[in-house]
């Protein structure tokens, strides 16, 4: 079985949306890295409401925005038009990207690829490899098995790596694939792994403290 499911962005209030309009810290490094490499054609894979699309667009990249959520793509388009930016938009599934082989220089896929089961993650990685040009790079994150979500025994287990998130919120019912270091190495064996790091963040929600752990991975075709 290969499945993927997106966020329910329509559930977020304006205050919550404001958080997701801020580019991630890695994006600043990637913009500079990829500009120095002469890369131009950028795919925001799982664009959400557009924080990385807008950031890369303002930095001169040719931007393609894809998300499985119509709400996400519409929100990104509205924001881009307000900024005077013109992108290519697609509502689609990461399991089958609507792009030609070797048509993209660089991809950002942050907190996206894990929204699937094991077979779906493998299929998405194959699609990333297909659409990247030779020498193209992709930055992505994988949820770690060290994070709290993988330890929620009451959440349904789809396969040995995948649980369905059952807490309330925009990710309710979304499958989450979790990896350890060996999983990450094996998944990207057909790429050059430029860098891989295990990053833990801590936050409070409803008075409780949680840890969120991800592998941050930069790969090159």
Buried (B, 14 or more C-beta within 10 A) or exposed (E): EBBBBBBBBEEBEEEEEEEBBEBBEBBEEBBEBBBEEEBBBBBBBBBBBBBBBBBBBBBEBBBBBBBBBEBBBBBBBEBBEEEEBEBEBBBBBBBEBEBEEBBBBBBBBBBBBBBBBBBBBBBBBEBBBBBBBEEBBBBBBBBBBBBEBBEBEEBEEBEEBBBBBBEEEBBEEBBBBBBBEEBBBEBBEEBEBEEBEBEEEEEEEEEEEEEBBBBBBBBBB
